[in-house]
Amino acid sequence: MNELIIVGAGGFGRELLQWIKDINLIRKKWIIKGFIDDNLQALSNYECDYSVIGKISEWVPSENEVYALAIADPKIKENIVSKLKIKKAKFTSVIHPTSQIGSFNIIGEGFVAYPGARITVNVKIGDFVTLLSSSVGHDAKIGDFSTISSFCGITRGVDIRKRVFLGCNVVIAPERKIGDDAYIGLGSIVINNVKPGTKVFGNPAKKNNFS
């Protein structure tokens, strides 16, 4: 049985720990070892039954370890994964038992699915995608390192490219394309394509310079 280390000890890391424990309650899959985070005090103000056992930047992976990625920012995800993979780190997916995943889907490495996440059919999901409690309709695509926050509706044939971030309660109209590195603010209704590197917000979602 592999030892599992959570990469990132922020709020996302603590949530991911809970989902990992939920999986282990059904069938013991991993021995939980703890967190790695460059902030060794990340858990000091929180109750938690595991600790930060080292820094990401200094960690040397062992043969029997696997890693679960608890980073939401797409660009930081890509940076950390690339550095750990150079050191031969092996990543696992964490799919909560209450999530629903249909047939004929392609799902990449390091996938995280929260409770209630739903993927229908013929969906393509890249590597290191985070899907909180949201739904993905048939024939949709989600690119590498993207993060989909809670209560989003990704409808038929939506094409989300790499390193995209969706805030909570975003809805995207069918067949729309969301370019690399786009950021869609919470509660937005996307009825048009979104260009790469663009931040949009509102109903309908429009380009915005919010920070």
Secondary structure by P-SEA (a helix, b strand, c coil): cbbbbbccccaaaaaaaaaaaaaaaacccccccbbbbcccccccccccccccccccccccccccbbbbbccccaaaaaaaaaaaaaabbbbbbbbccccccccccccccbbbbcccbbbccbbbbccbbbbcccccccbbbbccbbbbccccccccbbbbccbbbbccbbbbccbbbbccbbbbccbbbbcccccccbbbbcccccccccc
